[in-house]
């Protein structure tokens, strides 16, 4: 069967399986224009409506628009030009939202960095992206200072979360909001700089094809790669996914605690609310009591959470003290714990809503490529297979190919999951060979195992790559091996994953030391804790040699026996 006939057959099957009452096309409330213009539109139409609430610190749509305009003017005053990357090294907070829309408005490129990163990881990403300006949480200034000179940072802006902590917060606040503001003369204080900026709002208006963000993802061939995403990618992700999965509107109240440096958190916190004009209730991080209090206090209607989070709420000793009746849609993400009929039944008994699996996606595709909402009758989605991820969102197509030949495989057969979507990355930043390998004839070749059922449903069977999931966070052995390779005592290393009851998986590094080295597993672990985020730190096991093939590749199947 040729590709056109295959896709035509698949489209007919998926149309027949489409949930009743679910839109079949993306929906654009303000037309096809960048989300920075959506913010301007909502600021005109509903200036006093709440855009964001952070433990009682509130920004209206007019204020978010005005402050992001002021921040865009500040960035231009600092010399930022269209296309220039600006790094943002922040936990969830209103300042991140102001900076995000400011970066888009002045035509620069948003380059988020995980606030869990240590100096080596931050240095790598700054150098790779070429960012010369960074906005950071002031408690992270020591990490920035450690790399500032080496990375040739021109401007460091910093801000404190305690500046926004109300005297009487609306819900319980985490400790990072209580941390005293850091003083210093080697950075620009964010809010005073906004107040002092006299520059006019930039006249620049981004276009849909302009680069908007570099979202970094790991891989199997070295350190993380920057996925080049445009304003159009962001817009389509909202227009296609919200139409079928969340159906937000200006009267909705959406809660997000997913980390916004992560592209799923970017979608949920930074993009979806402004696209739909709804109120965002933002948490700095997951906390069950704060979540339960926020749902009741703000009358939250929509949220997404890990199945682990739902389980924690269900089992919390104070769960009976809170009112969850405002909830209308609760999507879930299965990482360590998987969505089951039992969790769904218990969640519905508590809240009156039905948990559904949000979506399948990748950083390369902006993550929201399928939907399962509307496929829950009689637990159809959960009975179909534990790897069921539903149907493609409107405008996205899937196919399954042979890993070696690239030939199309019949429905029901397992092979490489490939997808074509308007939100596909435009390439990996400064990596033409990796881009050409992943993007072929307009299709993203995921490198992962998948299957399309004879009814047209997508099944995701796992990563053919070696990626691990530690507490829901992606950990790539190749990245850890690359980082370990920078230790002066390490000759070679190979990283695998082992099962762990608490975290799902845990990385294990088999390490060969250079001759004469006195390094120990303890000293290497200490170095790792300083060099990488805590969830990436591997167990260390020393070997005299790594088992190699004739071509010099590590025989990881032999190492697995040592786990």
Secondary structure, DSSP 8 states (H G I E B T S, - for coil): --HHHHHHHHHHHHHHH--TT--SS---TT-SS-HHHHHHHHHHH-TTSEEEEETTEEEEHHHHHHHHHHHHHHHHHTT--TT-EEEEE--SSHHHHHHHHHHHHTT-EEEE--TT--HHHHHHHHHHHT--EEEEEGGGHHHHHHHHHHHT--EEEEE-SGGG--TT-SS---GGGTS-----SSSEEHHHHHHH-----------TTSEEEEEEE--SSSS-EEEEEEHHHHHHHHHHHIIIII---TT-EEEE-S-TTSHHHIIIIIIHHHHHT-EEEE-SS--HHHHHHHHHHHT--EEEEEHHHHHHHHT-TTGGGS--TT--EEEEE-SSS---HHHHHHHHHHHSS-EEE-----GGGTS--EE-TT--GGGHHHHH-TTEEEEE-TT-EEEEE-TTT--B--TT-EEEEEEE-TT--S-BTT-HHHHHHHEETTEEEEEEEEEE-TTS-EEEEE-SS--EEETTEEE-HHHHHHHHTTSTTEEEEEEEEEEETTTEEEEEEEEEE-TT----HHHHHHHHHHHS-GGG--EEEE-S---B-TTS-B-HHHHHTT-
